[in-house]
Each structure stands twice: as C-alpha cells, then as structure tokens.
Amino acid sequence: MSRPEVTTNPETRPGPRAWLALAVLVIPTLLVSIDNTVLGVALPELSAALSPDASTLLWVVDIYPLVLAGLLVTMGTLGDRIGRRRLLMIGVAGFGVVSLAAGFATSAGQLVAARALLGVFGAMLMPSTLALLRTVFVDRVHRRLALAVWATGFAAGAALGPIVGGLLLEHFWWGSIFVMSVPPMALLLVVAPFLLPESRERTPGKLDLVGVLLSLLAMGPLVLAVKLLGSSGFGPGAVVSVLVGVGAAVAFVLHYRRRVRNGSDPLIDLELFARPVLRYSALANATTMFGLTGLLFFAAQYLQLVLGSSPLEAGLLLLPSFLVTIVAGLAAARLARRFALHQLVSVGLALVLAGFVVSLFLQVDSAVLLLTTAAVLIGAGIGLSETVTNDAILAAAPAEKAGAASAVSETAYEVGAVFGTAVVGGVLSAVYRSTVVLPDGAPAAAGETLGSAVDAAGSLPAGPAAELLASGREAFVSGVDLAAGVAAVIVAVVLVTAGFGLRRAHRAVLAAGASGIAEPALQRSGR
C-alpha cells in the first residue's frame, strides 16, 4: 500500500547536536543489549566455574530481565517526574558499579544478586533513553530514523555480545563479560550532561508508592510462575505465584480507578492500553524479544556443547542473524512510508515463526547452516517489526507521558525476554532432565544441564564419558525440538492476534479519512 511522502518542517529539523545526543542515547541501549546476549555465550564456562543447578542457571539468566520488567513502569514514571536525564545518570553510575561486582562474583548466588541489581539500574536506563529521544527529535520523519538507529543499537549490542564475549572468554575469565561495561559507562557519565537536555512533566504529581508496590507484586510473581512451571511443573510454588500475581494485578486496577476518581495521578495511565495501536504494538514487541532470547538460550549452548564450537566461533556463527536485524531495522524506517503498520508487523512475526519452524529440524549431527538460517529468519523478523512498533507506541502517547509510553515499550521487551528464557529454557530443561541417561559413576549434576554433563565427562573413563556425552546431547536436542515447537505456537497465536488487531485499527482510520496507520493522525485515531 503506497502512501504520500511525509514532508518535514525546517524549524524542527534536528541539527548536529541532536545527532550527537542520539549517539549518547545509543550507548546505554547498546550496553544493556550486550549484557543480555553475552551471557548466552558464557553459560558453558559459567556453569563449569560456579556449578549452578538447572534452576539457578535459569535464575542467572532471568533475574535481570525479571527485575527490569517489574521496575520499568515505575522508572518511566519516575523519570517523567524527577527528570529523564537525571534518572539516566543515576542508572549509568549504578550499572557500572554493579557490573564490576558481577564480574568478580564467587558463587552463583552472588551472581544472581548482582544481576538483580543490574536490573534495577537497567530499568532506569531504557525508558529514559527512549523518552529523551522523543524530546530531542520533534520532527516525525527524523524521529522515525532516530528510532531506527536506536533499535539498531539494540540489535548491534545483541550482535556484539557473542563476538565480544567470545573474544574475552578466549583470553580472560567469564566475569570479564560484565567488567567490560564499566569504561563505556564512565565515559557516558562525562559526556551526557553536555549533550542531553533535561525533560520532565511540567506539573508532576506525587509518586504513587502503592501503585509501585502493586505493580511489582503483579509482574514478579506472574513471571516467576512461568519459570516454576517450566522448571518444576505445576506445583504449590507456581499456584501461589499465580494467585499473588493475579491478586496484585486486580488490586492495581482497583487502586488506579480509585486514584482517578479522587483526581490523583496514578502510577501509569492505563487508558494508554485502550489504544489498539499501542496495545498490539507492545504485544508484538514482547513476542519479538521472546523469539530473540528463546533462540539465544539454546543456540549458544547447541553450537558449543553439541557441535563443539568455541565461544568465539559460536559468536561469529550467530553474527549474520544480528547483522540482518540491523539491516532490516534500517529498512523498516523507509518501508513504513509505503506499507501499513499491520503489514510490516505481520511479516516480521511470520519470519520469527519461520525461524522456530526451521529449529524443529536440528539434530545432534546437523549442519551449522540450519541453525544459522533459523537465526537469520528470527533476526530479520525482529528488525522489521520493532522499529515501526516503537514509533507507534511513542506516537500514541502525549508528549508529557513520553516516559510512561517508553516504559510500556521497554516493559514489553523485558517481559518477552523473561518469557522467552523461561518458556524455552524451562521446556528444554524439563526434557533434558527426563530423557538423559547417566552412566555409573556420573554425578547427579550431569542430569541437570548439558554443561554439567560435558564438565563431568572430563573426569570419567573413556567409555562412560562417551556414553554420557551421547545421551546428554541427544537429550538436549530433543529439548530444543520441543521448545522450538512451543515457541512457534506462541508466535503464531500472536501473529494472528496482533496482525488482525492492527489491521482493524488501520481500516477504522482509513474509514475516518486518514492516510495511513504509521502517520500521526492514524495514531491518534487508533487510540
């Protein structure tokens, strides 16, 4: 569907300072993204060094996005009140210090705690960068390009994570993947005050502390329930988590309505979710991140522990998929001028779905090309979808609620990240534990993760070692096949839901005389 080219207002055209500010805003995005993907490459060495069980290993991966997801709404609203640049600087300082602590953790428990604190400070970074981007780029066309660059930074971080991680692990200990964040964060503390403007709500209300508590009690337990279902099945812990999460969510809605009736400012304006464009765009964001983290959880381990690649080789083999993500993200900024939002999002999700379908055919002796093809398909889908959905979410909210809208977008990302690891990792771990056969003399830890099995094989005689490795790799691949199938079903459901939902919003706006769904008029009509 072609649409007229959008013209820009010379008075709002960004100057050199704005583009330098964009470069500064990309740095924390880049580092947070690196912090997510570099861990996947380091999982085998981390498992050997700290000897976590399967549940703890999932916590090492999940606790960061779990805390991040729980606090993003709070931090986005807090940034609207105290200043987005101020909150960004606090987050940068804290993220650098805790990264140093994570790098020198001596136990899995310490690493989980450090990753949780990284989530706290990371939650200060992401909504602030996206909200400041809207402040710096007023013109819609240039803002869409800036969003593409911002999203490219996110994808570039994902691309650099395995590469940088592989290089570091070739020469240093596993903790170096965290310590590497410290110098860039220190640089950011120096240059950001000179290039970034401060912005906040003009008349901020009192922070809704009860809403903060209820949002944490709703988000955390619900995501924890998914983790528990994947790792230990339907037990008392999962039931309690669901009850607490649902109860807190209901209480949050009732609390929100009461504050609105009393004329008080709630933690977040839930009316934002009444806008179809924002609601379905956030759902698509969550699903693309679900696809990325789900893929990364098994891809790095598959390449290293099943196919025998080194950490650096695994990073290089995953590089094409992230490069495709970058290219697709930049291309989406131009394609959005010709195609409707629902068309681009549907194609993007269909590519992610195709990637998981390809993953169904992975075997112990599969060629690397099969996994690379799956990763490229998922990467292309992510890049094509996320640029336009981020633009749609920002445009759907008033300027004074930029932090809250950014938090919605980032919360969707992090919820998707948690569910990707929890669902894919949980299914994979459950299949592995139930199918691996331990030979006599093998430690019980070898039945928890493939990394532990590979480590244990080094201390066994040749016969039992070969038997353990063969059984462990077969069990792992069986887990990948089932996990990829579950992920494919989830993506397919969202593809239908979000695709038709955005299409209905598109038709409603066209009926009202708007020119296209990615334009401001359509965003307003789609609210």
Secondary structure, 3 states (H helix, E strand, C coil): CCCCCCCCCHHHCCCHHHHHHHHHHHHHHHHHHHHHHHHHHHHHHHHHHHCCCHHHHHHHHHHHHHHHHHHHHHHHHHHHHHCHHHHHHHHHHHHHHHHHHHHCCCCHHHHHHHHHHHHHHHHHHHHHHHHHHHHHCCCHHHHHHHHHHHHHHHHHHHHHHHHHHHHHHHHCCCCHHHHCCHHHHHHHHHHHHHHCCCCCCCCCCCCCHHHHHHHHHHHHHHHHHHHHHHHHCCCHHHHHHHHHHHHHHHHHHHHHHHHHHCCCCCCCCHHHHHCHHHHHHHHHHHHHHHHHHHHHHHHHHHHHHHCCCCHHHHHHHHHHHHHHHHHHHHHHHHHCCCCCHHHHHHHHHHHHHHHHHHHCCCCCCCCHHHHHHHHHHHHHHHHHHHHHHHHHHHHCCCHHHHHHHHHHHHHHHHHHHHHHHHHHHHHHHHHHHHHCCCCCCCCHHHHCCHHHHHHHHCCCCHHHHHHHHHHHHHHHHHHHHHHHHHHHHHHHHHHHHHHHHHHHHHHHHHHCCCCCCCCHHHHHHCC
